[in-house]
Protein backbone atom coordinates (compact mmCIF):
# COMPACT_ATOMS: atom_id res chain seq x y z
CA UNK A 1 0.00 0.00 0.00
CA UNK A 2 2.83 2.40 0.87
CA UNK A 3 4.53 1.65 -2.47
CA UNK A 4 1.32 2.46 -4.36
CA UNK A 5 0.91 5.72 -2.41
CA UNK A 6 4.56 6.66 -3.04
CA UNK A 7 4.25 5.96 -6.76
CA UNK A 8 1.01 7.96 -6.94
CA UNK A 9 2.60 10.83 -5.02
CA UNK A 10 5.60 10.94 -7.36
CA UNK A 11 3.36 10.85 -10.42
CA UNK A 12 1.19 13.67 -9.07
CA UNK A 13 4.25 15.77 -8.21
CA UNK A 14 5.69 15.16 -11.68
CA UNK A 15 2.39 16.24 -13.28
CA UNK A 16 2.31 19.39 -11.17
CA UNK A 17 5.84 20.54 -11.73
CA UNK A 18 6.79 19.33 -15.20
CA UNK A 19 7.63 22.40 -17.21
CA UNK A 20 5.54 23.61 -20.15
CA UNK A 21 8.82 24.59 -21.83
CA UNK A 22 12.40 24.86 -20.68
CA UNK A 23 12.37 26.81 -17.44
CA UNK A 24 8.77 28.03 -17.69
CA UNK A 25 6.27 26.89 -15.06
CA UNK A 26 3.17 24.98 -16.11
CA UNK A 27 0.07 27.05 -16.61
CA UNK A 28 -2.13 24.86 -14.45
CA UNK A 29 -2.29 23.66 -10.88
CA UNK A 30 -3.81 20.22 -10.33
CA UNK A 31 -5.69 20.49 -13.63
CA UNK A 32 -7.04 24.00 -13.03
CA UNK A 33 -5.96 26.77 -15.39
CA UNK A 34 -6.63 30.47 -15.64
CA UNK A 35 -9.71 31.52 -17.61
CA UNK A 36 -11.56 28.24 -16.90
CA UNK A 37 -15.26 28.83 -16.43
CA UNK A 38 -16.71 28.46 -12.95
CA UNK A 39 -18.51 25.31 -14.09
CA UNK A 40 -15.30 23.73 -15.47
CA UNK A 41 -13.34 24.65 -12.33
CA UNK A 42 -16.06 23.33 -10.01
CA UNK A 43 -16.21 20.05 -11.93
CA UNK A 44 -12.43 19.57 -11.60
CA UNK A 45 -12.41 20.61 -7.94
CA UNK A 46 -15.18 18.11 -7.13
CA UNK A 47 -12.99 15.38 -8.68
CA UNK A 48 -9.99 16.20 -6.49
CA UNK A 49 -11.44 17.66 -3.32
CA UNK A 50 -14.21 18.99 -1.14
CA UNK A 51 -15.63 22.49 -1.02
CA UNK A 52 -14.91 24.17 2.32
CA UNK A 53 -16.23 27.71 2.13
CA UNK A 54 -16.63 30.92 0.23
CA UNK A 55 -14.20 33.46 1.61
CA UNK A 56 -15.10 36.73 -0.09
CA UNK A 57 -16.90 37.72 -3.23
CA UNK A 58 -15.79 35.40 -6.02
CA UNK A 59 -13.29 33.48 -3.83
CA UNK A 60 -13.57 29.90 -2.57
CA UNK A 61 -11.46 27.48 -0.54
CA UNK A 62 -11.34 23.78 -1.35
CA UNK A 63 -9.64 20.98 0.57
CA UNK A 64 -7.89 18.69 -1.92
CA UNK A 65 -6.70 15.09 -1.89
CA UNK A 66 -3.14 15.53 -3.06
CA UNK A 67 0.23 14.32 -1.77
CA UNK A 68 1.70 17.85 -1.85
CA UNK A 69 -1.16 20.30 -1.29
CA UNK A 70 -3.91 20.48 1.30
CA UNK A 71 -6.02 23.34 -0.07
CA UNK A 72 -6.68 25.38 -3.17
CA UNK A 73 -7.92 28.94 -3.06
CA UNK A 74 -9.54 30.10 -6.27
CA UNK A 75 -10.70 33.51 -7.35
CA UNK A 76 -13.23 34.10 -10.09
CA UNK A 77 -13.69 37.20 -12.22
CA UNK A 78 -17.02 38.99 -12.49
CA UNK A 79 -17.33 37.25 -15.87
CA UNK A 80 -17.17 33.84 -14.14
CA UNK A 81 -13.63 32.92 -15.23
CA UNK A 82 -10.78 31.68 -13.04
CA UNK A 83 -8.46 34.64 -12.36
CA UNK A 84 -6.12 33.08 -9.76
CA UNK A 85 -5.30 29.75 -8.15
CA UNK A 86 -3.28 29.34 -4.97
CA UNK A 87 -2.16 25.92 -3.74
CA UNK A 88 -1.32 25.60 -0.03
CA UNK A 89 1.35 23.02 0.74
CA UNK A 90 0.55 20.23 3.16
CA UNK A 91 2.40 20.60 6.45
CA UNK A 92 2.10 17.00 7.71
CA UNK A 93 4.95 14.49 7.86
CA UNK A 94 3.45 12.39 5.04
CA UNK A 95 3.47 15.29 2.54
CA UNK A 96 5.49 15.22 -0.65
CA UNK A 97 7.25 18.57 -0.42
CA UNK A 98 7.62 20.70 -3.52
CA UNK A 99 11.00 22.37 -4.12
CA UNK A 100 11.00 25.84 -5.70
CA UNK A 101 13.29 24.59 -8.47
CA UNK A 102 10.66 22.08 -9.61
CA UNK A 103 8.25 24.90 -10.46
CA UNK A 104 10.56 26.68 -12.89
CA UNK A 105 14.14 27.63 -13.58
CA UNK A 106 15.16 29.71 -10.54
CA UNK A 107 17.65 31.74 -12.59
CA UNK A 108 14.72 32.94 -14.73
CA UNK A 109 12.58 33.94 -11.74
CA UNK A 110 12.42 37.36 -10.20
CA UNK A 111 13.54 36.82 -6.62
CA UNK A 112 12.14 38.88 -3.80
CA UNK A 113 11.63 38.36 -0.11
CA UNK A 114 14.40 38.36 2.45
CA UNK A 115 16.27 35.11 3.11
CA UNK A 116 17.74 36.66 6.26
CA UNK A 117 14.27 36.45 7.83
CA UNK A 118 13.34 33.21 6.05
CA UNK A 119 11.08 34.82 3.50
CA UNK A 120 11.58 33.32 0.03
CA UNK A 121 9.68 34.47 -3.06
CA UNK A 122 10.18 33.42 -6.67
CA UNK A 123 8.08 34.93 -9.45
CA UNK A 124 7.94 34.06 -13.14
CA UNK A 125 6.23 36.17 -15.82
CA UNK A 126 4.28 34.07 -18.31
CA UNK A 127 3.51 35.79 -21.63
CA UNK A 128 0.07 35.52 -23.21
CA UNK A 129 -0.43 32.62 -25.61
CA UNK A 130 -3.31 31.41 -27.80
CA UNK A 131 -6.05 30.79 -25.23
CA UNK A 132 -3.92 31.67 -22.21
CA UNK A 133 -3.73 35.11 -20.65
CA UNK A 134 -0.57 36.87 -19.54
CA UNK A 135 0.07 35.53 -16.06
CA UNK A 136 2.42 35.36 -13.10
CA UNK A 137 3.51 32.20 -11.29
CA UNK A 138 4.62 32.67 -7.66
CA UNK A 139 6.25 30.24 -5.26
CA UNK A 140 6.49 31.47 -1.66
CA UNK A 141 7.75 30.00 1.57
CA UNK A 142 9.85 30.20 4.70
CA UNK A 143 12.01 27.18 3.91
CA UNK A 144 15.04 27.87 1.66
CA UNK A 145 14.28 24.82 -0.51
CA UNK A 146 10.55 23.98 -0.32
CA UNK A 147 7.53 26.17 -1.04
CA UNK A 148 4.54 26.85 1.22
CA UNK A 149 2.27 28.26 -1.49
CA UNK A 150 2.21 28.20 -5.25
CA UNK A 151 0.01 30.62 -7.20
CA UNK A 152 -0.94 31.38 -10.76
CA UNK A 153 -2.68 34.66 -11.40
CA UNK A 154 -3.82 36.51 -14.44
CA UNK A 155 -1.97 39.80 -14.81
CA UNK A 156 -4.28 42.46 -13.45
CA UNK A 157 -6.04 40.05 -11.06
CA UNK A 158 -6.43 41.01 -7.42
CA UNK A 159 -3.71 39.56 -5.19
CA UNK A 160 -4.75 36.37 -3.36
CA UNK A 161 -4.61 36.66 0.44
CA UNK A 162 -1.46 35.66 2.29
CA UNK A 163 -1.51 32.03 3.38
CA UNK A 164 -1.91 31.00 6.95
CA UNK A 165 1.19 29.10 7.94
N, C-alpha and C positions, 0 to 999 in steps of 0.2 A: 504494500500500500504506500509506504514512504517513497519507494522508487517511482511509482506512478505519479505521486504528487510532485516529486522533484523534477521529473521529466516534463510534466505539465507546467510547472513554474518556470522552467528554463524556456520552454516554447513560448509562453505568454510574454516573458521578458524580452525574448528575441523579437517577437511581433511588435512590441511596444517601441523598442529602441532601434530597430533596424532603420538605416538612413534611407530617405527618399532618393538622395544622390550623395555623392562624396561630401561628407561634412555637414550636410543640411539635415536638420531634424525632420522627422515624419510630420505630416500635416494632420494627423489624427491621434487621439488618445483613446485606447480601448475600443476602437471602431467608431468613435464620434469625431466628426470633423466640422469645422466652421461652415456656416451657411446651411447646415442641415435644417430641415423644417422641424418644428416642435414635435410633430407626429413621428417623423423618422427617428429623432433623438429619443423620444419616449419609448418607442418600440425597442431600440437597441438597449436602453437603460434597463427596461424590464427583463431583457435576456440576461443581463450580467449583474443585476442588483435589485435593491428594494428602495422605493421612494421613502425618504425620511421626512422632509418638510420643505415648504416654501420659505425662503429667508426674507426676501424683499420683493418688490415688483420685478417680475421676469427672472427671478433667480431661484434655483432649487438645489437641494442637497440630496444626494443618493448614496446609500451604502452599497459598495460593490464587492463581489466575490472575485478577488484577484490576489495573486501571491505577493504583489508589490504595493498595491494601493487599497486603502480602506474606504475612501469616499471620493466622489466626484461632485464638484460644484459647477453648475452650468448657468449661464446667463443667456437669455433670449432677447432679441431686438423687438422693437414694437411691431415689426413686420412678421414676427414669429419665426425668426431664423437664429440659429446658434451663433452667438457673438463671442463667447469665451468658454473655455473648459479648464478647470483646475483639478488636478489629481493630487490627493493628499496621501503621502506615503504611510504605509502601515508602520506602527511602532513596536509591534510585538516581536518576540524572539524567533518566530517561525517565518517572518517576512523575508522575501527576496528583495534585498536592497538594490536601489538603482543608482549607479555611479553617474555623476554629471557627464563624464566622457562618453557614456553610451547614448546620450541624447543627441549630441552633435560634436563636431570638432571644436575643442575648447579654444584653439588658437583663432578660430573664426568668430567666436562669441565676444560680445562686448562684456567686459567684466566690471562689476560694481560691487558694492558691499564693502565690508571691512574685515579681512581675515583676522586682524588683531583682536576683534571682539567676536570672532566666530560667526560672521555674517557673510555668506557666500552667495553670489548672484551672477548667473550667466544668462545672457540674452542674445538670441539670434534673430536677425531680420529676415523674413521670408517674403520674397517678391510675389506680386500677383501672378497667377497663371490662369490658364483657361477658365475653369469653373471655381477657382480658388482665389479668395481675396488676399490682399497684402496682409501679412500677419506678423506677430512676434511670438517666439517660443521663449519661455523663461523657466529656468531651473533654479530653485532657491533652497537654502538650507543652512544649518549651523555646523554640520560635519564637513570637513575639508574634502571628502571624497564622495559622499552619498547625499542625494537630494532629499528634501522634506516635501516639497511641492513641485509640480511640473504644470505649467500653464501654456495654453495656446490662446491668443486673442487676436481678433480682427483689429487692424490698425484703426484707431478712432473709437474703439469700444471702451466702456467705462472699466476702470481697474477692478479686478476681483478683490474681495476683502483679504486681508492678511490671514494666513492660516493660524489655527490655534495649535500650538505645539505642546 
